[in-house]
Amino acid sequence: MLHVYGCPGTRSNRVVWALEEVGAIYEYHLVNLLAGEGRKPDYLAINPGGKVPTLVDGELILSESAAICTYIGDCFPASGLTPPPGSVERALYNQWCFFILSELEQPLWTMTKHRFALSEKHRVPAIFATAHWEWSIAAQVLATGLGERAFLVGECFTAADLLAAQTLAWARAFEIPFGHATLETYADRLLERPARAQAVEREQGIAPLVE
């Protein structure tokens, strides 16, 4: 049984979305970050960083959303969520995953930290202008890389698209324009996938637990 530890409105949505895409049987454990549950000793024993998501598969404990999504895809190869290791497509998949985390997501995470995640004494409101500029550059790279294609890698949906779509949804939540019509269409299409809706429901506690 796979166990995922998460909290609604965080990167754990990526992992739950991936699990729903592959049809995995899993158990979801809510870690209420707002209530300080991420800093409790029992959770820190699993994830010393006190963050979500965390995936537990037997003796394996994984953190970092992209690594977890990649592991899920590799465990369910028929899903196509990750390209075969050693293939050209896998190299491109890795490229886009790393880009999304290091370039596309980072301006949004900077804004998040300086809006509410950091204590007030560590917030620097003046950083928002720089973060918006960095976002515009990363969004341009994503739009150029996507071009007129439906997906970032090959001809099918992969976890790279999942990571990109969830990050674009994050930008929308902050009311940050994409600046590219192709990204708007891309995000609309991916965020309407049934597995994504199921993931949102699961994290919000609407959907029944998978037994």
C-alpha positions in Angstrom: 0.0 0.0 0.0 1.3 3.4 -0.9 0.9 6.1 1.7 1.0 9.8 0.8 1.2 12.6 3.3 -0.2 15.9 2.1 -2.2 19.1 2.7 -4.7 20.7 0.4 -3.4 23.7 -1.5 0.2 22.5 -1.6 2.6 20.6 -3.9 1.1 17.3 -2.6 -1.7 17.8 -5.1 0.9 16.9 -7.8 1.5 13.5 -6.1 -2.2 12.7 -5.6 -2.9 13.7 -9.2 -0.2 11.3 -10.3 -1.6 8.5 -8.2 -5.1 9.1 -9.7 -3.7 9.2 -13.2 -2.1 5.7 -12.8 -5.1 4.2 -10.9 -3.0 3.4 -7.8 -4.4 2.2 -4.6 -3.1 4.5 -1.8 -3.9 5.9 1.6 -3.9 9.7 2.1 -2.7 11.1 5.4 -3.6 14.8 6.1 -0.8 16.9 7.5 -2.4 20.1 8.6 0.4 22.5 8.1 -1.6 25.5 9.4 -2.1 23.7 12.7 1.6 23.0 12.9 1.4 19.2 12.3 4.4 19.4 9.9 6.6 20.2 12.9 5.4 17.4 15.1 8.0 14.8 16.0 6.2 11.9 14.5 6.0 13.6 11.1 9.6 14.9 11.3 10.7 11.3 11.8 9.3 10.7 8.3 10.2 14.0 6.6 12.9 16.0 8.5 12.0 19.1 6.5 8.5 19.1 7.9 7.1 19.7 4.4 4.7 17.9 2.1 4.4 15.8 0.1 5.9 12.6 1.4 5.4 9.2 -0.1 6.0 6.0 1.8 6.2 2.7 -0.1 7.3 -0.1 2.2 10.7 0.9 3.5 11.1 3.7 0.9 10.4 7.2 2.0 10.4 9.9 -0.7 10.0 13.7 -0.5 10.1 16.2 -3.4 7.1 16.2 -5.6 8.8 15.7 -8.9 10.9 12.8 -7.6 7.7 11.2 -6.2 5.7 11.7 -9.5 8.6 10.2 -11.4 8.7 7.2 -9.1 5.0 6.7 -9.5 5.3 6.8 -13.2 8.1 4.3 -13.2 6.1 1.9 -10.9 3.2 2.0 -13.4 5.0 2.1 -16.8 1.8 1.2 -18.7 0.4 4.6 -17.7 2.9 6.5 -19.8 3.3 9.0 -17.0 7.1 8.8 -17.4 9.0 7.9 -20.6 11.2 4.8 -20.5 14.6 5.3 -18.7 17.4 5.8 -21.2 15.2 7.1 -24.0 15.5 10.4 -25.7 12.0 11.2 -24.3 13.2 10.5 -20.8 16.1 13.0 -21.2 13.6 15.6 -22.4 11.2 14.7 -19.6 14.0 15.2 -17.0 14.9 18.5 -18.6 11.4 19.9 -18.3 10.9 18.6 -14.8 14.1 20.3 -13.6 13.2 23.5 -15.4 9.8 23.6 -13.9 11.1 23.2 -10.4 14.2 25.4 -10.7 12.9 28.2 -13.0 9.1 28.2 -13.4 8.1 27.5 -9.8 10.7 29.5 -8.0 9.3 33.0 -8.6 5.9 31.7 -7.3 7.5 30.2 -4.3 9.4 33.4 -3.6 6.1 35.3 -3.7 4.4 32.7 -1.5 7.2 33.0 1.1 7.1 36.7 1.2 3.3 36.9 1.3 2.7 34.6 4.2 5.0 31.5 4.6 7.8 33.5 6.2 7.5 35.3 9.5 6.7 39.0 9.0 10.2 40.1 10.0 11.7 38.1 7.2 9.3 39.2 4.4 10.6 41.6 1.8 7.7 43.1 -0.2 10.1 44.8 -2.7 11.0 41.4 -4.0 7.7 40.9 -5.8 8.7 43.0 -8.8 11.8 40.9 -9.4 9.8 37.7 -8.9 7.2 38.8 -11.5 10.0 39.5 -13.9 11.6 36.1 -13.4 8.2 34.5 -13.9 7.7 36.2 -17.2 11.0 34.9 -18.5 10.3 31.4 -17.4 6.8 31.5 -18.9 8.3 32.6 -22.2 10.7 29.6 -22.1 7.9 27.2 -21.4 5.7 28.7 -24.1 8.5 28.4 -26.6 9.3 24.9 -25.7 5.7 23.8 -25.9 5.1 25.6 -29.2 1.9 24.3 -30.8 2.2 20.8 -29.4 -0.3 19.3 -27.0 2.4 18.0 -24.5 5.9 18.9 -23.5 7.4 15.5 -24.3 6.3 13.2 -27.1 2.6 12.8 -27.9 1.2 11.8 -24.6 0.6 13.3 -21.1 3.5 12.9 -18.7 4.3 14.0 -15.2 6.2 16.9 -16.7 2.9 18.2 -18.0 1.4 17.5 -14.6 4.1 19.6 -12.9 3.7 22.4 -15.4 -0.1 22.5 -15.1 -0.1 22.6 -11.4 2.5 25.4 -11.4 0.4 27.3 -13.9 -2.6 26.8 -11.6 -0.5 28.3 -8.8 0.2 31.4 -10.9 -3.5 31.7 -11.6 -4.3 31.6 -7.9 -2.0 34.6 -7.5 -3.7 36.3 -10.5 -0.4 36.4 -12.4 -0.9 36.5 -16.2 0.8 33.9 -18.3 1.4 36.3 -21.2 0.9 33.5 -23.7 -2.3 32.3 -25.2 -0.8 28.8 -25.8 -0.1 28.4 -22.1 -3.7 29.4 -21.2 -5.1 26.8 -23.6 -2.5 24.2 -22.4 -3.4 24.8 -18.7 -7.1 24.8 -19.3 -6.9 21.4 -21.1 -4.7 19.7 -18.5 -6.4 21.0 -15.4 -9.7 19.6 -16.7 -8.3 16.0 -16.7 -10.6 13.8 -14.6 -7.6 12.5 -12.5 -6.9 16.1 -11.4 -10.5 16.6 -10.3 -10.3 13.4 -8.3 -7.1 14.5 -6.7 -8.6 17.8 -5.6 -11.6 16.0 -4.1 -9.4 13.5 -2.3 -7.3 16.1 -0.7 -10.4 18.1 0.3 -11.9 15.1 1.9 -14.9 15.0 -0.5 -14.1 11.7 -2.2 -14.2 8.5 -0.2 -11.0 6.8 0.9 -9.6 4.2 -1.4 -9.6 0.9 0.4 
